[in-house]
Amino acid sequence: MKNSKGYKLELATKDDIELLISYKLASILDYAKDLPKNEIAKITNYVKTTIPTQIGAYEIIIIDNQKAGCLLLEKYEDGILLNELYLAKDYRRKGIGTNILHNILNNNSKVYLWVYKENIPALNLYQKLGFKIKEQTENRYFMQYDKNSFNDIKLDKCK
């Protein structure tokens, strides 16, 4: 079923494993460029061994009958973790990722995610949508969206 932005989500299959590996590695290595070779090798090994075990949870983003990206949501503490939202470069900056995020936020009270500090467009979008930085590492932020506290902030601003 397509939504207003012209994409649909389909459950990933074993046939999508190599595609998902390439998406995940691109999303990591695009923003962690200066890693030592041994660290890149560890990440690559981790991704190649983890994705096949998570294949049932991944969704493929389909646009005009083309595989354009992927989505992975997982239960996390009192909400969900947006573990992966990836769009191929040709599909970015068209409102698709924002629309997917709006759908996730509308259907969940608490959403968590990690974002690379160098991924300024994503970081700006997450902050605009109400995500707050909870923790940070050298390269990434751990962010939380809380629908209840976000609404409280909106109400306070309206007074």
Secondary structure, DSSP 8 states (H G I E B T S, - for coil): ---TTSEEEEE--GGGHHHHHHHHHHHHHTT-TT--HHHHHHHHHHHHHHHHHHGGGEEEEEETTEEEEEEEEEEETTEEEEEEEEE-GGGTTSSHHHHHHHHHHHT-SEEEEEEETT-HHHHHHHHHTT-EEEEE-SSEEEEEEEHHHHHHHHHHHH-
